[in-house]
């Protein structure tokens, strides 16, 4: 048994941290979302629902929100399509190359997010590596402009950045699939691909869900990639929040959007967590 | 087990074997695990592969199942090369040591798994699954999740899941080793009667010699990747071929004797023995030794050997006591004698000369 003093001592620091840096800021944000900005560019504390009604009436916000969800969905799908086969290969077939390949997947995670963003900028730009290469091969004669500053560029960049985050939980769940279940499936007359569909895939669902959640939530809240490679057509919801808290100076509206995003993400997380629990088998 | 069936089973093997293992070799990372294994298994036979851990018994089973590839030799089943068939096309099913029940499927779906993979008509599946579950007395758990089952229940599901496919050979990899002693004995009896009922060839792997003797039609004793002896339990117990077989299956006294002119002498004990002269090893089971009244070195009739010794230790064992007898010159002999009450000091013992079985002594 631990003493009360000990229990208090270990509980207080994280509790204080969460309160000061999470709960209080959220409470402030919550208050702001019901205030408004006067014509003199002053935030006035008159409680109203104006920000929320504006959010749902102004098509701009909904358009950008839907685009953010679409981009996040695309990144999630691509990250799964890239991450799952890689994780499967590593876990089941890589044998001696396993450790090396695992390191190769993990190492990019240590490189700065910004560096990777800028790298894509130099690859996709009109004077970039990709255009230079295409012209060298005489596939194109002029630089292709739509590579950079488009939702495509955002999806590409974020897929590159977040695929390892999707790979890791999938790999972990595949590593937990007992190998004798695969043998049992073969033993019962099921060929390898059916065995994958009937045993390995269902048992790796918790990892797929966790990996998809990572990619989706991280992409949904991303604002640097759209800033670097997105252009005006690649703007995402976080860019709007940033500008509302900055140049546009409309903190109340920014707070309202932030809270809506927060609710969306929390709902998503609790839904996937519940699903993960359902598919996790002890 | 059943002496009447033994000549028949021997004949079946000599005739048309269902499963024929020929000169099988297997290495792991250059280390030989199985060397020149040849073994025929008859249809409907209960064969036990018995051996210590590391003897290669599980590897042999995995080769038959198709989870490992041969490094040499062949495995044939009913006139076809089994070792070149992928595991999922072999008419062989396995009961795994750890059961390997699919955790994401109900008991019913676990048992139906193999039927769904094959061309079994859809309408037939529920009937066969229900029958298989009834056979292992698990009908009421059909819709349960495997995580809610005890080890013994999972064991039954694993058995039903394998048997429902009506394999030609059922492989069992130490299926009872995870069960406690009582359940284990009960499952041994059920397993044996189940095997008689379904008539499927069972190849059963165990390290437990008592289990092997209780269940098997024949025992294949494996030692460090080589077959030591393949025989019926009574034969392997009564006439062990090697010193290792004698010691591994049951308890024994190994007498290292010198044979001359038809008389074997091991220290103070001597008895009539056939075979060539020279150094030889004999196995004498403790229960072959009796208390005797008269003391002669060799009986006039030449069938009973007598010796004299001091009781060093007596362990009460219910019906039978275990005696440790010091025959002098540090010759220690163990005897199992129908509880005689407390004994002490010097006594006379006897045994039938034919109970001292000459064995090959391969060292170790």
Contacts between the chains, C-beta under 8 A, distances in Angstrom:
chain1	res1	chain2	res2	distance
A	178	B	98	7.8
A	178	B	100	7.0
A	180	B	96	5.5
A	180	B	98	6.1
A	180	B	100	4.2
A	181	B	100	5.5
A	181	B	102	6.1
A	181	B	103	7.9
A	183	B	65	7.6
A	183	B	67	5.2
A	183	B	87	7.5
A	183	B	94	7.7
A	183	B	96	7.5
A	183	B	100	7.0
A	184	B	94	7.2
A	184	B	96	6.3
A	184	B	100	4.0
A	184	B	102	7.3
A	185	B	88	8.0
A	185	B	102	7.8
A	185	B	113	7.4
A	186	B	66	7.2
A	186	B	67	7.6
A	186	B	86	7.6
A	186	B	87	4.3
A	186	B	88	4.6
A	187	B	65	6.0
A	187	B	66	7.8
A	187	B	67	7.9
A	187	B	87	6.1
A	187	B	88	7.5
A	187	B	92	7.6
A	187	B	93	5.9
A	187	B	94	4.8
A	187	B	162	7.9
A	188	B	88	7.8
A	188	B	93	6.9
A	188	B	113	5.2
A	188	B	114	3.5
A	188	B	117	5.9
A	188	B	161	7.1
A	188	B	162	7.9
A	188	B	165	6.8
A	189	B	88	5.2
A	189	B	89	7.4
A	189	B	114	5.4
A	189	B	117	4.1
A	189	B	118	5.3
A	189	B	165	7.0
A	190	B	88	5.8
A	190	B	113	7.4
A	190	B	114	7.8
A	190	B	117	4.3
A	191	B	86	7.6
A	191	B	88	5.1
A	192	B	88	7.7
A	194	B	117	6.8
A	195	B	88	8.0
A	198	B	113	7.7
A	199	B	102	6.4
A	199	B	104	8.0
A	202	B	104	4.9
A	203	B	103	7.4
A	203	B	104	6.0
A	279	B	104	7.7
A	281	B	103	4.1
A	281	B	104	5.4
A	281	B	147	6.6
A	282	B	103	7.6
A	282	B	147	5.6
